[in-house]
């Protein structure tokens, strides 16, 4: 059985930032990731990285220059349309905003590249974890290998296998489903949709539903359809039949401008439903020796533009706490969690406000009022 002093489950942005900050401070860590390689799947779309959390984490990781090299120029442009495609709000990207856009995959790549060879152990899906006492834990992976940990960090997302060591909380459906689609080579093949979205992000909303799209590098439009629907709504659509699923989802937007519904019907890949889950507001746990959580494992929320930023800040602050208390891991974990819990609770409250702005009774005008103040 292998012994690893700092063991991180999950090679997402939070876990990788933690490993990198520890490396900066000369502290070795091992990251175990279920996926077989860094390129095993698409890593999602664009992220806006904020000065006070995501960029602060990248600075702690010593990766500010690498971050600037992957910024999507023009990505901070923001517009809101009505269902007929009329522009209600439009702010261009003048290069001065504090939330530059990058692709999640590019961000993960620079984090992976910043770690010593062998830090990330790919193809290691956690099957079982148990406490051994004295803050140590035994991990068993699906390939039969085992590890004993000195410090265990769950960075393994919404359905974390580490979380049950600390908390009985489970994610619950929040009543909203996103449907993800892509259009490619858009300036040539889908010019009307490309014009509607513009160079950055486009949002078209009415109470209870909306279409949100981002332009990504390589002339790609990445769309999330947003719908307030009961949990069984997804079961009523056969998402294995791409054309029928797209038509069924587009029917929710009957009468909307064709350049908007084209973002659903004209995609080159099958629509993918994503039911949105969240942990209870104010989720926290009593101190358990030798284990803690970062990112969605700790504070899963509905999408609010902060998830990746918070995960990286969690990783950075935990790494800094360990570096500040290298001989007293419990002091490090206590210091980290004392900052984590109130921050997570505040962000969860803000998420409810944002969801109401986007899908509540005043949509889209509540969002426009918010953007007018936030981007002024």
C-alpha positions as CSV (number, residue, x, y, z in Angstrom):
1,X,0.0,0.0,0.0
2,X,1.4,3.4,-1.1
3,X,1.6,6.2,1.5
4,X,1.0,9.7,0.1
5,X,1.3,12.7,2.5
6,X,-1.1,15.0,0.6
7,X,-3.6,13.1,-1.5
8,X,-6.0,15.0,-3.8
9,X,-8.9,13.3,-5.4
10,X,-9.9,14.9,-8.6
11,X,-7.9,16.8,-11.3
12,X,-10.3,19.6,-11.8
13,X,-9.4,23.3,-11.4
14,X,-9.6,23.2,-7.6
15,X,-7.5,20.1,-7.1
16,X,-4.9,21.2,-9.6
17,X,-4.6,24.7,-8.1
18,X,-4.0,23.1,-4.7
19,X,-1.3,20.8,-6.1
20,X,0.4,23.7,-7.9
21,X,0.4,26.1,-4.8
22,X,1.8,23.2,-2.7
23,X,4.5,22.7,-5.3
24,X,5.4,26.4,-5.3
25,X,5.9,26.0,-1.5
26,X,8.0,22.8,-1.9
27,X,5.3,20.5,-0.6
28,X,4.7,17.3,-2.7
29,X,1.2,16.1,-3.4
30,X,-0.4,13.4,-5.5
31,X,-3.6,13.9,-7.5
32,X,-5.7,10.9,-8.4
33,X,-8.1,11.4,-11.3
34,X,-10.7,8.9,-12.7
35,X,-10.3,10.0,-16.3
36,X,-7.6,8.1,-18.3
37,X,-5.8,11.2,-19.5
38,X,-5.9,15.0,-19.7
39,X,-7.5,14.8,-23.1
40,X,-10.1,12.1,-22.4
41,X,-13.1,14.5,-22.8
42,X,-14.0,18.1,-23.6
43,X,-13.5,20.2,-20.5
44,X,-16.5,22.6,-20.9
45,X,-16.7,26.1,-22.3
46,X,-15.6,29.5,-21.5
47,X,-14.9,30.9,-18.0
48,X,-14.7,34.5,-16.9
49,X,-11.8,34.6,-14.3
50,X,-12.3,37.3,-11.7
51,X,-9.7,39.5,-10.1
52,X,-10.7,38.9,-6.5
53,X,-10.7,35.1,-6.6
54,X,-9.7,33.2,-9.8
55,X,-6.9,35.6,-10.7
56,X,-5.8,35.8,-7.1
57,X,-5.5,32.0,-7.1
58,X,-3.5,32.0,-10.3
59,X,-1.1,34.6,-8.9
60,X,-0.6,32.3,-5.8
61,X,0.1,29.5,-8.2
62,X,2.7,31.6,-10.1
63,X,0.8,31.3,-13.4
64,X,-0.3,34.8,-14.2
65,X,1.8,35.0,-17.3
66,X,0.5,31.7,-18.6
67,X,-3.1,32.8,-17.8
68,X,-2.7,36.0,-19.8
69,X,-1.5,34.0,-22.8
70,X,-4.8,32.1,-23.0
71,X,-7.2,35.0,-22.7
72,X,-9.9,35.1,-25.4
73,X,-9.8,38.7,-26.7
74,X,-13.2,40.2,-27.1
75,X,-14.7,37.7,-24.8
76,X,-15.9,40.2,-22.2
77,X,-18.5,41.7,-24.6
78,X,-22.0,41.2,-23.2
79,X,-25.4,41.6,-24.8
80,X,-29.0,40.8,-23.9
81,X,-31.6,40.3,-26.6
82,X,-35.4,39.9,-26.5
83,X,-37.0,36.8,-28.0
84,X,-37.3,38.5,-31.4
85,X,-33.6,39.2,-31.4
86,X,-33.8,42.9,-30.6
87,X,-30.8,44.2,-28.6
88,X,-31.8,45.4,-25.2
89,X,-28.3,45.8,-23.7
90,X,-24.9,45.7,-25.3
91,X,-21.5,46.3,-23.8
92,X,-18.4,45.8,-26.0
93,X,-15.1,44.4,-24.7
94,X,-12.7,47.4,-24.5
95,X,-10.0,45.4,-22.8
96,X,-10.4,47.1,-19.4
97,X,-12.7,44.7,-17.6
98,X,-11.6,42.6,-14.7
99,X,-13.1,39.3,-15.8
100,X,-11.2,38.1,-18.9
101,X,-12.5,35.0,-20.6
102,X,-10.6,31.7,-21.1
103,X,-11.5,28.2,-22.1
104,X,-11.7,25.8,-19.2
105,X,-9.7,23.3,-21.1
106,X,-6.8,25.8,-21.7
107,X,-6.9,26.7,-18.0
108,X,-6.7,23.1,-17.0
109,X,-3.9,22.5,-19.4
110,X,-1.6,25.2,-18.0
111,X,-2.3,23.9,-14.5
112,X,-1.4,20.3,-15.5
113,X,1.7,21.5,-17.3
114,X,2.9,23.4,-14.1
115,X,3.1,20.2,-12.1
116,X,6.1,17.8,-11.8
117,X,5.7,14.6,-13.9
118,X,3.9,11.9,-12.0
119,X,2.0,14.3,-9.8
120,X,-1.3,13.4,-11.5
121,X,-2.2,9.7,-11.5
122,X,-4.6,9.2,-14.4
123,X,-7.2,6.4,-14.6
124,X,-7.6,6.2,-10.8
125,X,-11.3,6.1,-10.0
126,X,-12.0,6.0,-6.3
127,X,-14.1,3.1,-5.2
128,X,-13.9,3.2,-1.4
129,X,-12.5,5.3,1.4
130,X,-12.3,4.6,5.1
131,X,-10.9,6.3,8.1
132,X,-7.9,4.6,9.8
133,X,-7.6,6.9,12.8
134,X,-5.0,9.6,13.5
135,X,-6.2,11.6,10.5
136,X,-5.2,8.8,8.1
137,X,-7.4,7.3,5.4
138,X,-7.3,4.2,3.2
139,X,-8.3,4.6,-0.4
140,X,-9.2,1.8,-2.8
141,X,-9.4,2.4,-6.5
142,X,-11.4,0.5,-9.1
143,X,-8.2,-1.0,-10.5
144,X,-7.5,-2.7,-7.1
145,X,-4.7,-0.4,-6.1
146,X,-4.7,1.1,-2.6
147,X,-3.3,4.2,-1.0
148,X,-3.0,5.4,2.6
149,X,-3.2,9.2,3.1
150,X,-1.7,11.6,5.5
151,X,-4.1,14.4,4.3
152,X,-7.0,13.7,2.1
153,X,-8.6,16.4,0.0
154,X,-11.8,15.8,-1.9
155,X,-11.7,17.8,-5.1
156,X,-14.0,15.4,-6.8
157,X,-17.0,17.5,-7.6
158,X,-20.7,17.4,-7.2
159,X,-21.0,13.7,-6.4
160,X,-17.9,13.5,-4.3
161,X,-16.9,10.2,-2.7
162,X,-14.9,12.0,-0.1
163,X,-17.7,14.2,1.2
164,X,-19.5,11.5,3.2
165,X,-16.5,11.4,5.5
166,X,-17.5,14.9,6.6
167,X,-21.1,15.5,5.8
168,X,-24.4,13.6,5.1
169,X,-25.5,16.4,2.7
170,X,-26.4,15.4,-0.9
171,X,-27.0,17.5,-4.0
172,X,-30.6,18.2,-4.8
173,X,-32.2,19.2,-8.1
174,X,-32.9,23.0,-8.0
175,X,-35.7,22.9,-10.6
176,X,-33.7,24.1,-13.6
177,X,-32.3,22.1,-16.5
178,X,-29.7,23.3,-19.0
179,X,-29.4,21.9,-22.4
180,X,-25.9,22.3,-24.0
181,X,-25.4,22.6,-27.8
182,X,-22.6,23.7,-30.1
183,X,-22.4,25.4,-33.5
184,X,-19.1,25.3,-35.4
185,X,-17.6,27.3,-38.2
186,X,-20.3,29.8,-37.4
187,X,-19.2,32.8,-39.4
188,X,-19.5,30.8,-42.6
189,X,-22.2,28.2,-41.8
190,X,-24.4,30.1,-39.3
191,X,-23.9,33.8,-39.9
192,X,-27.2,34.9,-38.5
193,X,-26.6,33.1,-35.2
194,X,-23.0,34.4,-35.1
195,X,-24.2,38.0,-35.6
196,X,-26.8,37.6,-32.8
197,X,-24.2,36.3,-30.3
198,X,-21.5,38.8,-31.2
199,X,-17.9,38.5,-30.0
200,X,-18.6,37.6,-26.4
201,X,-21.7,36.4,-24.6
202,X,-25.4,36.7,-25.5
203,X,-28.4,36.2,-23.2
204,X,-32.0,36.0,-24.3
205,X,-34.5,35.5,-21.4
206,X,-38.1,35.5,-20.5
207,X,-39.5,34.3,-17.1
208,X,-38.7,30.6,-16.7
209,X,-36.6,30.1,-19.8
210,X,-33.7,31.5,-21.8
211,X,-30.9,30.9,-24.3
212,X,-27.4,31.8,-23.3
213,X,-24.5,31.5,-25.8
214,X,-20.8,32.3,-25.9
215,X,-18.4,32.7,-28.8
216,X,-15.4,30.5,-28.3
217,X,-12.1,30.4,-30.1
218,X,-12.2,28.7,-33.6
219,X,-15.6,30.2,-34.6
220,X,-17.5,28.1,-32.1
221,X,-20.8,29.1,-30.5
222,X,-21.4,27.2,-27.2
223,X,-25.0,27.5,-26.0
224,X,-26.8,26.6,-22.7
225,X,-30.6,26.6,-23.0
226,X,-32.1,27.3,-19.6
227,X,-35.5,26.0,-18.5
228,X,-37.4,25.9,-15.2
229,X,-38.9,22.4,-15.4
230,X,-39.7,19.5,-13.1
231,X,-37.2,16.7,-12.6
232,X,-39.1,14.4,-15.0
233,X,-39.0,16.8,-17.9
234,X,-35.7,15.3,-19.2
235,X,-37.2,11.8,-19.0
236,X,-39.9,12.8,-21.6
237,X,-37.3,13.5,-24.3
238,X,-35.1,10.9,-26.0
239,X,-31.8,12.7,-26.1
240,X,-30.2,9.8,-28.0
241,X,-32.2,11.0,-31.0
242,X,-30.3,14.2,-31.7
243,X,-32.7,15.7,-34.3
244,X,-35.9,14.9,-32.3
245,X,-34.4,16.2,-29.0
246,X,-33.3,19.4,-30.6
247,X,-36.8,19.9,-32.1
248,X,-38.4,19.2,-28.7
249,X,-36.2,21.6,-26.9
250,X,-36.6,24.3,-29.6
251,X,-40.4,23.9,-29.3
252,X,-40.1,25.5,-25.8
253,X,-39.1,28.7,-27.7
254,X,-41.9,28.7,-30.3
255,X,-42.1,32.2,-31.8
256,X,-38.6,33.2,-30.9
257,X,-36.3,34.6,-33.6
258,X,-34.9,31.9,-35.9
259,X,-31.3,33.1,-35.3
260,X,-31.9,32.2,-31.7
261,X,-33.6,28.9,-32.1
262,X,-30.9,27.9,-34.6
263,X,-28.5,27.8,-31.7
264,X,-30.6,24.7,-30.6
265,X,-31.7,23.1,-33.9
266,X,-28.6,23.6,-36.1
267,X,-25.9,22.1,-33.8
268,X,-23.5,19.5,-35.1
269,X,-23.6,17.5,-31.9
270,X,-26.6,16.0,-30.0
271,X,-28.1,18.3,-27.3
272,X,-26.9,17.3,-23.8
273,X,-29.3,17.8,-20.8
274,X,-27.7,18.9,-17.6
275,X,-30.0,18.9,-14.6
276,X,-28.8,21.5,-12.1
277,X,-28.1,20.4,-8.5
278,X,-26.9,22.2,-5.4
279,X,-25.8,21.4,-1.9
280,X,-27.8,23.0,0.9
281,X,-27.1,26.7,1.5
282,X,-24.5,27.2,4.1
283,X,-23.1,23.7,3.8
284,X,-20.4,23.1,6.4
285,X,-19.1,20.3,8.6
286,X,-17.4,19.7,11.9
287,X,-13.6,19.4,11.8
288,X,-12.7,15.7,11.0
289,X,-8.9,15.0,11.3
290,X,-7.0,14.6,8.1
291,X,-9.7,15.4,5.5
292,X,-11.3,18.4,3.8
293,X,-13.0,19.5,0.6
294,X,-12.6,22.1,-2.2
295,X,-14.7,23.3,-5.0
296,X,-18.1,21.7,-5.8
297,X,-17.4,18.9,-3.4
298,X,-17.6,21.5,-0.6
299,X,-20.2,24.0,-2.0
300,X,-22.0,22.9,-5.1
301,X,-24.2,25.7,-6.4
302,X,-26.3,26.4,-9.4
303,X,-24.1,28.1,-12.2
304,X,-23.4,31.7,-11.2
305,X,-20.2,32.5,-13.0
306,X,-18.2,31.9,-9.8
307,X,-17.8,28.1,-9.6
308,X,-14.4,27.7,-11.2
309,X,-13.2,30.9,-9.5
310,X,-14.2,29.6,-6.1
311,X,-12.7,26.2,-6.7
312,X,-9.3,27.7,-7.6
313,X,-9.4,30.1,-4.6
314,X,-10.3,27.2,-2.3
315,X,-7.3,25.3,-3.7
316,X,-5.0,28.3,-3.4
317,X,-6.0,29.2,0.2
318,X,-5.8,25.6,1.3
319,X,-2.3,25.3,-0.2
320,X,-1.2,28.5,1.5
321,X,-2.7,27.4,4.9
322,X,-0.8,24.1,4.7
323,X,2.4,26.0,3.8
324,X,1.8,28.3,6.8
325,X,1.3,25.3,9.2
326,X,3.5,22.5,7.7
327,X,3.9,20.8,11.1
328,X,0.2,21.1,12.2
329,X,-2.2,20.0,9.5
330,X,-5.2,20.4,11.7
331,X,-4.4,24.0,12.3
332,X,-4.1,24.5,8.5
333,X,-7.4,22.8,7.9
334,X,-9.1,24.9,10.6
335,X,-7.7,28.1,9.2
336,X,-8.8,27.2,5.7
337,X,-12.4,26.1,6.6
338,X,-12.9,29.3,8.8
339,X,-12.5,31.3,5.5
340,X,-14.3,28.7,3.3
341,X,-17.6,28.4,5.1
342,X,-18.7,32.1,5.3
343,X,-17.5,32.7,1.7
344,X,-19.5,29.7,0.4
345,X,-22.6,30.8,2.3
346,X,-22.4,34.3,0.9
347,X,-21.9,33.0,-2.7
348,X,-24.9,30.6,-2.3
349,X,-27.1,33.5,-1.3
350,X,-25.9,35.6,-4.3
351,X,-26.7,32.6,-6.6
352,X,-30.4,32.7,-5.6
353,X,-30.5,36.4,-6.5
354,X,-28.8,35.8,-9.9
355,X,-31.2,32.9,-10.8
356,X,-34.1,35.2,-10.0
357,X,-32.7,37.9,-12.2
358,X,-32.2,35.5,-15.1
359,X,-35.4,33.3,-14.9
360,X,-37.7,35.1,-12.4
361,X,-40.7,37.3,-13.1
362,X,-38.7,40.4,-14.2
363,X,-36.5,38.6,-16.7
364,X,-34.7,39.9,-18.7
365,X,-35.0,43.4,-17.1
366,X,-33.7,42.4,-13.7
367,X,-30.5,41.1,-15.3
368,X,-30.2,44.2,-17.4
369,X,-30.4,46.4,-14.3
370,X,-27.8,44.2,-12.6
371,X,-25.4,44.3,-15.6
372,X,-25.8,48.1,-16.0
373,X,-24.5,48.5,-12.5
374,X,-21.9,45.7,-12.5
375,X,-20.3,46.8,-15.8
376,X,-20.6,50.5,-15.4
